[in-house]
């Protein structure tokens, strides 16, 4: 138990560094570019629910209601 308490800062550093490296590798893996490019345009795609709300608001604004 004393060994764990003595080496816990190094163990924690290695764990967090390993997670950081995994995130970097996962993010910048060459095959992920198409997936990220597709995700980049999600906010620009039409959504029927949002369009319906905007259309409803515009109609109310035009008719004063």
Secondary structure, DSSP 8 states (H G I E B T S, - for coil): -HHHHHHHHHHHHHHHHHHHHHHHHHHH-GGGHHHHHHHHTGGGS--HHHHHHHHHHHHHHHTT-
